[in-house]
Amino acid sequence: MGAPRERPAHLAAKLLTIRQALGLSQSELIAKLRRDLSTARISEYEKGTRIPSLLTLLAYAKVARVSVEILIDDKLELPERFLSARLVVQ
């Protein structure tokens, strides 16, 4: 057994913010991601209890029109268009 996989500290919040800013339900997001996922799996990603695969992160990045690096790198924030939408949702 190897060491546990590192987890980006802000990934879950970024994924939740993207979905909310796009005004999508979890089911609608799954359709846009074009991945074989369940709403339970999306919930796990958004709660940070599971890390998406690289291909799923790529799909999120494409839907959000951001680089995968923005999703993974805790030092980078989502573009302003997502952050301002998050303030409205909360």
Secondary structure, 3 states (H helix, E strand, C coil): CCCCCCCCCCHHHHHHHHHHHCCCCHHHHHHHHCCCCCHHHHHHHHHCCCCCCHHHHHHHHHHHCCCHHHHHCCCCCCCHHHHHHHHHHC
